[in-house]
Amino acid sequence: MTTTGALPLPANAPGATAAPRAVRSATTEAPWVRRALIGTALAFMTVFLFVPLGTVFYEALKKGWAVYLAAVTEPDALSAVKLTLIAAAISVPLNLVFGVAAAWAIAKFEFHGKSLLLTLIDLPFSVSPVIAGLIYVLVFGLQGWFGGWLQEHDLKVIFAVPGIVLATVFVTFPFVARELTPLMQAQGIEQEEAARVLGAGGWQILWRVTLPNVKWALLYGVILCNARAMGEFGAVSVVSGHIRGQTNTMPLHIEIVYNEYQFAAAFAVASLLAGLAMVTVVLKYLVEQRVKGQLRSAHDRSE
């Protein structure tokens, strides 16, 4: 008797080959697991983000628009808004210059002290803002290292605008550098070398090659830097002196009026900061998509 084909061997027989198994993704889970994780995340965000945010706007407007407008336009509140914008307007450009210079040096050049520079950039992330404020008091305060000299020349740093700007610069200077460095490293130095071969100078390479390639990451870092500058509390609280109408930023003004049981005024000014935060989140998301596209393009070119 003839057969038309060989009979299949048992799976455990010698020489038998196991049937191929379906490849399962490491991130593929059962539907109930995915729903549970999503539900947990949404519940957490609702309790700790959406409810507090909604409460801020509800309390701010609970007594009507007249009370709200009176709270945000009274002289001390306007002074706090003005000082917050001044501190951000000074600290953000300074950190922009530093961030571009630091990221360019780290990503494009090799030099002694490179690892030390990276460590120093991360310093504000590991040091409490309150400690940073105390450092400035010890250096520029009346009993500090330069306190006597500053008093002799009638210069005020602590409990004045310069101290607030210094504290804001310290807590915000990592953001631009930390956003630019990974992208610049991923892009490599091939385009800069090509521009150098074609006769471009250092400044021409920076302005016409390097910066256009990282413009979205640069804007992303500036947005984060500005958000932190306007919302900083700890370091600014130490160096400001809490002088109403002079050295109070918006977060400090909110604390003072809240402690005085002026809840409507406190939530009104807080709603301004919350509104700025929401705008920042939207801009952050839009720019983040551009940055991810740049990183993917840089990765594809490197391969």
RAWO-V853795 format. One record per run of one state. SS is the DSSP state (h for helix, s for strand, l for the rest). FROM is the first residue (numbers start at 1). TO is the last residue. If there is no record, write none. Layout:
BEGIN
SS:FROM:TO / SS:FROM:TO
END
This chain:
BEGIN
l:1:30 / h:31:61 / l:62:64 / h:65:73 / l:74:74 / h:75:108 / l:109:113 / h:114:121 / l:122:122 / h:123:126 / l:127:128 / h:129:140 / l:141:146 / h:147:152 / l:153:160 / h:161:172 / l:173:173 / h:174:187 / l:188:189 / h:190:197 / l:198:201 / h:202:213 / l:214:214 / h:215:231 / l:232:233 / h:234:240 / l:241:249 / h:250:259 / l:260:262 / h:263:302 / l:303:303
END
